[in-house]
Amino acid sequence: MKYINEMHESDRLNDIYLCKSMQSAQTKAGRTYWNVTLQDKTGAVNAKVWDPDSPGIAEFEAGDYIWVVGEVVVFNNANQVNIRQSRKATEGEYTPSDYVPCSSRDIDEMYGELRKIMDSVKAPYMKKLLSHYFDDPEFKKKFCFHSAAKSVHHGFVGGLLEHTLSVATLCSFYAKHYDYLDHDLLVTAAILHDIGKIRELSPYPDNDYTDEGQLLGHIMIGAHMVSGVIEEIEDFPKVKANELLHCILSHHGELEFGSPKKPALAEAIALSFADNTDAKMETMKEALANNSGPTGVSWQGFNRYLDSNIRRTTPAD
């Protein structure tokens, strides 16, 4: 199988891929074509069916596994597949695990690291809050195998765990380096800051926004989830409850980035920096990994998520 991350310009394809999405569109001349997203476990690639009525093009829809005959071209510094022929694949012709992108890290290893960070939290009411979620096998399963995004960064199985571990690790460092920070507040907020994504996004292979996610977003969902559990913990100080919820509500840092509140606490600022750092670094990592510009060219082209023309670092001698 030719995986998406192995595709190069002029490659001929004759393989099965998951149709992640598709929609009808029109050229400037008014001719109808299909805009398709193909996916496998290594990523996704845009594809076009320029003539949906041409012989050999069978009807398919989002969620179908389809046999694709076509070729790879490069458009705007990114791979694109021109589909010449297609048909729906039948069960037994494909292995579903080949089509779900997964973290490159071991899930159990990451979870073990996250539990060690949890163990550093000493405040009993914070420990009760964390235990409510992470001692629940069903929640643990959802959390460990969920993605952190539909796209942009950590949009793969295990992505939510990987991102949360990175943010919690950074926040644990901040709490040691800046000794005036409330370690338990910051680390607990880091571990819980994105739990709303479990309900904002559906699990793979769909990994799409739920109605609740579209209407409320993961920040509001997460704050509501945490608030509900806090109310069940009798000895949870009201002031700490408000501070924790503030950290969750403000973790995107700016109102224009979706936070209902801007950070007003040192811990909230630290959390927003850690969240932004990990998101940006993963976005850069994925952009460089997925870019297939001409060999030897350091500049990769404009990335709209990073708002910059990005460049590969020159290899060290």
C-alpha positions as CSV (number, residue, x, y, z in Angstrom):
1,M,0.0,0.0,0.0
2,K,1.2,3.5,-0.8
3,Y,0.7,5.4,2.4
4,I,-0.1,9.1,2.2
5,N,3.1,10.2,3.9
6,E,5.1,8.3,1.2
7,M,3.4,10.0,-1.8
8,H,5.5,12.0,-4.2
9,E,4.7,14.0,-7.3
10,S,3.9,11.8,-10.3
11,D,3.3,8.6,-8.2
12,R,0.7,6.3,-9.8
13,L,-1.9,5.1,-7.2
14,N,-3.9,1.8,-7.2
15,D,-4.8,1.4,-3.6
16,I,-7.6,1.7,-1.0
17,Y,-8.1,4.8,1.1
18,L,-10.7,6.0,3.5
19,C,-12.9,8.8,2.1
20,K,-12.8,11.2,5.0
21,S,-15.0,13.8,3.3
22,M,-16.3,14.8,-0.1
23,Q,-18.4,17.6,-1.5
24,S,-19.5,18.7,-4.9
25,A,-18.0,21.9,-6.2
26,Q,-17.8,23.9,-9.5
27,T,-15.0,25.2,-11.5
28,K,-15.0,28.8,-12.7
29,A,-16.3,27.6,-16.0
30,G,-19.3,26.0,-14.2
31,R,-18.2,22.4,-14.5
32,T,-19.0,20.1,-11.6
33,Y,-16.2,18.2,-9.8
34,W,-15.8,16.4,-6.4
35,N,-13.5,17.7,-3.7
36,V,-12.4,14.7,-1.7
37,T,-10.2,14.1,1.4
38,L,-8.5,10.7,1.5
39,Q,-7.1,9.4,4.8
40,D,-4.9,6.6,6.1
41,K,-3.1,6.2,9.4
42,T,-0.3,8.4,8.2
43,G,-2.4,11.5,7.4
44,A,-4.8,12.9,4.9
45,V,-4.5,14.3,1.4
46,N,-6.8,16.4,-0.8
47,A,-8.1,14.7,-4.0
48,K,-10.2,15.7,-6.9
49,V,-12.6,13.9,-9.2
50,W,-12.6,16.4,-12.1
51,D,-15.2,14.5,-14.1
52,P,-17.6,12.6,-11.8
53,D,-19.5,11.2,-14.9
54,S,-16.4,9.7,-16.5
55,P,-16.3,5.9,-17.0
56,G,-14.8,4.1,-14.1
57,I,-15.9,6.6,-11.5
58,A,-18.3,4.9,-9.1
59,E,-20.5,6.7,-6.5
60,F,-19.1,6.8,-3.0
61,E,-19.6,9.0,0.0
62,A,-17.8,10.1,3.2
63,G,-17.0,7.2,5.4
64,D,-16.5,4.7,2.6
65,Y,-13.3,2.8,1.9
66,I,-12.6,3.3,-1.8
67,W,-10.3,1.8,-4.3
68,V,-8.5,4.7,-6.0
69,V,-6.7,4.7,-9.3
70,G,-5.0,8.0,-10.0
71,E,-1.9,10.1,-9.8
72,V,-0.2,12.5,-7.4
73,V,0.3,16.1,-8.4
74,V,1.6,19.0,-6.4
75,F,-0.6,22.1,-5.9
76,N,0.4,25.0,-3.7
77,N,3.4,23.1,-2.3
78,A,1.1,20.2,-1.2
79,N,0.3,16.8,-2.6
80,Q,-3.0,16.4,-4.4
81,V,-4.5,13.2,-5.9
82,N,-6.3,13.2,-9.2
83,I,-8.7,10.3,-9.1
84,R,-9.2,8.7,-12.5
85,Q,-11.1,5.6,-11.4
86,S,-12.7,4.5,-8.2
87,R,-15.1,2.0,-6.6
88,K,-16.2,1.2,-3.1
89,A,-14.0,-1.4,-1.4
90,T,-15.7,-4.5,0.1
91,E,-15.1,-5.7,3.6
92,G,-12.1,-8.0,3.7
93,E,-10.2,-5.9,1.1
94,Y,-8.8,-3.6,3.8
95,T,-7.7,-3.5,7.4
96,P,-9.4,-0.6,9.3
97,S,-6.3,0.0,11.5
98,D,-4.4,1.1,8.4
99,Y,-6.7,4.1,8.0
100,V,-6.7,5.6,11.5
101,P,-3.8,8.0,12.3
102,C,-2.2,7.1,15.6
103,S,0.3,8.7,17.9
104,S,3.8,7.6,17.3
105,R,4.2,7.2,21.0
106,D,3.0,4.2,23.1
107,I,-0.3,4.9,24.7
108,D,0.4,3.0,27.9
109,E,3.8,4.7,28.3
110,M,2.3,8.1,27.9
111,Y,-0.5,7.4,30.4
112,G,2.0,6.1,32.9
113,E,3.9,9.4,32.6
114,L,0.7,11.4,33.1
115,R,-0.2,9.4,36.2
116,K,3.2,10.3,37.7
117,I,2.5,13.9,37.2
118,M,-1.0,13.4,38.8
119,D,0.8,11.8,41.8
120,S,2.6,15.1,42.3
121,V,-0.7,16.8,43.2
122,K,-1.0,16.8,47.0
123,A,-4.2,18.9,47.7
124,P,-6.8,16.2,48.6
125,Y,-9.7,17.9,46.9
126,M,-7.7,18.2,43.7
127,K,-6.7,14.6,43.9
128,K,-10.3,13.6,44.4
129,L,-11.2,15.6,41.3
130,L,-8.5,13.9,39.2
131,S,-9.4,10.5,40.6
132,H,-13.1,10.9,39.6
133,Y,-12.0,10.9,36.0
134,F,-8.9,8.9,35.7
135,D,-9.9,6.1,38.1
136,D,-12.9,5.5,35.8
137,P,-11.9,2.8,33.2
138,E,-14.4,4.0,30.7
139,F,-13.2,7.6,30.9
140,K,-9.6,6.5,30.7
141,K,-10.3,4.5,27.6
142,K,-12.0,7.5,25.9
143,F,-9.3,9.9,27.0
144,C,-6.4,7.8,25.9
145,F,-7.7,7.0,22.4
146,H,-9.3,10.3,21.5
147,S,-7.8,13.0,19.3
148,A,-7.1,16.5,20.3
149,A,-8.4,18.1,17.2
150,K,-10.2,17.6,13.9
151,S,-7.2,19.1,12.2
152,V,-4.3,21.5,12.9
153,H,-2.5,19.6,15.7
154,H,-2.7,16.2,17.4
155,G,-5.6,15.1,15.2
156,F,-4.9,11.4,15.7
157,V,-5.8,8.5,18.0
158,G,-3.9,9.2,21.3
159,G,-3.6,12.9,20.4
160,L,-5.5,14.2,23.4
161,L,-3.4,12.1,25.7
162,E,-0.1,13.2,24.0
163,H,-1.1,16.9,24.0
164,T,-2.3,16.8,27.6
165,L,0.9,15.1,28.7
166,S,3.0,17.7,27.0
167,V,1.1,20.6,28.5
168,A,1.2,19.0,32.0
169,T,4.9,18.4,31.7
170,L,5.5,22.0,30.7
171,C,3.3,23.3,33.5
172,S,5.1,21.0,36.0
173,F,8.3,22.7,34.9
174,Y,6.8,26.2,35.2
175,A,5.7,25.4,38.8
176,K,9.2,24.4,39.7
177,H,10.9,27.3,37.9
178,Y,8.5,30.0,39.1
179,D,8.1,29.1,42.8
180,Y,5.2,31.5,43.4
181,L,2.9,29.4,41.2
182,D,0.3,27.1,42.9
183,H,1.7,23.8,41.7
184,D,-1.5,21.8,42.4
185,L,-3.8,24.3,40.8
186,L,-1.6,24.6,37.6
187,V,-1.0,20.9,37.1
188,T,-4.6,19.9,37.8
189,A,-5.8,22.6,35.3
190,A,-3.2,21.3,32.7
191,I,-4.5,17.7,33.0
192,L,-8.1,18.7,32.8
193,H,-7.9,21.7,30.4
194,D,-9.0,19.8,27.3
195,I,-11.3,17.0,28.6
196,G,-14.2,18.7,26.9
197,K,-12.8,17.5,23.6
198,I,-14.1,14.0,24.5
199,R,-17.6,15.4,23.9
200,E,-16.7,18.1,21.3
201,L,-15.4,15.5,18.8
202,S,-16.7,12.1,17.9
203,P,-14.2,9.2,18.1
204,Y,-12.4,7.9,15.1
205,P,-12.9,7.1,12.2
206,D,-15.4,10.1,12.2
207,N,-13.4,12.5,14.4
208,D,-15.8,15.3,13.5
209,Y,-17.6,17.9,15.6
210,T,-20.7,16.8,17.5
211,D,-23.7,19.0,17.8
212,E,-22.7,19.8,21.4
213,G,-19.2,20.6,20.2
214,Q,-20.5,22.9,17.5
215,L,-22.8,24.7,19.8
216,L,-20.7,25.0,22.9
217,G,-17.0,24.1,22.1
218,H,-14.6,22.1,24.3
219,I,-13.8,25.0,26.7
220,M,-17.3,25.5,27.8
221,I,-18.0,21.7,27.8
222,G,-14.9,21.0,29.9
223,A,-15.6,23.8,32.4
224,H,-19.2,22.4,32.8
225,M,-17.9,18.8,33.3
226,V,-15.4,19.9,36.0
227,S,-17.8,22.2,37.7
228,G,-20.3,19.4,38.0
229,V,-17.8,17.1,39.7
230,I,-16.5,19.8,42.0
231,E,-20.0,20.3,43.4
232,E,-20.0,16.6,44.5
233,I,-16.7,17.1,46.5
234,E,-17.8,18.5,49.9
235,D,-14.4,19.9,51.0
236,F,-13.5,21.6,47.7
237,P,-12.7,25.3,48.5
238,K,-14.9,27.7,46.6
239,V,-12.0,30.0,45.8
240,K,-10.0,27.1,44.4
241,A,-12.9,25.9,42.4
242,N,-13.3,29.4,40.8
243,E,-9.5,29.6,40.1
244,L,-9.4,26.2,38.5
245,L,-12.5,26.9,36.3
246,H,-10.9,30.3,35.3
247,C,-7.7,28.5,34.2
248,I,-9.8,26.1,32.0
249,L,-12.0,28.9,30.6
250,S,-9.0,31.1,29.7
251,H,-6.5,28.5,28.4
252,H,-6.6,29.7,24.8
253,G,-5.2,33.0,26.1
254,E,-7.2,35.5,24.0
255,L,-10.9,36.1,23.4
256,E,-10.4,35.9,19.6
257,F,-9.0,32.4,20.0
258,G,-12.1,31.1,21.7
259,S,-11.5,31.7,25.4
260,P,-14.5,33.2,27.2
261,K,-12.1,34.9,29.6
262,K,-8.5,36.2,29.3
263,P,-6.0,34.9,31.9
264,A,-6.2,36.8,35.2
265,L,-4.1,34.5,37.3
266,A,-0.4,33.6,37.0
267,E,-1.4,30.0,36.7
268,A,-3.8,30.7,33.9
269,I,-1.1,32.6,32.0
270,A,1.3,29.7,32.5
271,L,-1.4,27.2,31.2
272,S,-2.2,29.3,28.2
273,F,1.5,29.5,27.3
274,A,2.0,25.8,27.7
275,D,-1.1,25.0,25.6
276,N,0.0,27.4,22.9
277,T,3.6,26.2,22.9
278,D,2.7,22.5,22.4
279,A,0.0,23.3,19.8
280,K,2.4,25.4,17.7
281,M,5.3,23.0,18.0
282,E,3.1,20.1,16.9
283,T,1.6,22.1,14.1
284,M,5.1,22.9,12.9
285,K,6.2,19.2,13.2
286,E,3.2,18.0,11.2
287,A,3.6,20.7,8.6
288,L,7.2,19.8,8.0
289,A,6.4,16.1,7.9
290,N,3.5,16.5,5.5
291,N,5.2,19.0,3.2
292,S,6.4,17.5,-0.1
293,G,7.9,20.6,-1.8
294,P,10.9,20.2,-4.1
295,T,13.8,18.3,-2.6
296,G,16.5,20.5,-1.1
297,V,14.2,23.6,-0.8
298,S,14.2,24.8,2.8
299,W,11.3,27.2,2.6
300,Q,8.0,25.2,2.8
301,G,5.5,27.8,1.9
302,F,2.9,29.8,3.8
303,N,1.2,28.0,6.7
304,R,-2.1,29.6,7.6
305,Y,-2.2,28.1,11.1
306,L,1.3,29.5,11.9
307,D,0.6,32.6,9.8
308,S,4.1,32.4,8.3
309,N,6.1,31.1,5.4
310,I,7.8,28.3,7.3
311,R,11.4,27.0,6.8
312,R,13.3,23.8,7.6
313,T,16.3,24.3,9.9
314,T,19.6,23.7,8.1
315,P,21.0,20.4,9.2
316,A,23.9,20.6,11.7
317,D,27.4,19.8,10.3
